[in-house]
């Protein structure tokens, strides 16, 4: 009985995680389409001699992008950059390099 309860709980957590990941990708898609529309509209609707590279052109993308980064951090946590076992892999890599360097410097 306990086992099936734990399995249901794990399934619910997994469903919530999938739903949050799906929400992030939906947010990312909307961000890309809306900002592409804004930039294309700006480029098409410019007056002759008007500068495209100004603050107002990119401010929406910048501030919304910051919000999108926060959304990504809340969904993926720190694993987005380093992964859950990054420290262990890096430690093993350094130990292997040290072991290899020791072997190469040894008199035979």
RAJO-V218395 format. One record per backbone hydrogen bond with DSSP energy under -0.5 kcal/mol. CO is the residue of the C=O (numbers start at 1). NH is the residue of the N-H. Records with the same first field share a line. If there is no record, write none. Layout:
# RAJO-V218395
CO = NH + NH
This chain:
# RAJO-V218395
1 = 5
2 = 6
3 = 7
4 = 8
5 = 9
6 = 10
7 = 11
8 = 12
9 = 13
10 = 14
11 = 15
12 = 16
13 = 17
14 = 18
15 = 19
16 = 20
17 = 21
18 = 22
19 = 23
20 = 24
21 = 25
22 = 26
23 = 27
24 = 28
25 = 29
26 = 30
27 = 31
28 = 32
29 = 33
30 = 34
31 = 35
32 = 36
33 = 37
34 = 38
35 = 39
36 = 40
37 = 41
38 = 42
39 = 43
40 = 44
41 = 45
43 = 46
47 = 50
52 = 54
54 = 57 + 58
55 = 58 + 59
58 = 62
59 = 63
60 = 64
61 = 65
62 = 66
63 = 67
64 = 68
65 = 69
66 = 70
67 = 71
68 = 72
69 = 73
70 = 74
71 = 75
72 = 76 + 77
73 = 77
76 = 79
77 = 80
78 = 81 + 82 + 83
83 = 86
85 = 89
86 = 90
87 = 91
88 = 92
89 = 93
90 = 94
91 = 95
92 = 96
93 = 97
94 = 98
95 = 99
96 = 100
97 = 101
98 = 102
99 = 103
100 = 104
101 = 105
103 = 106
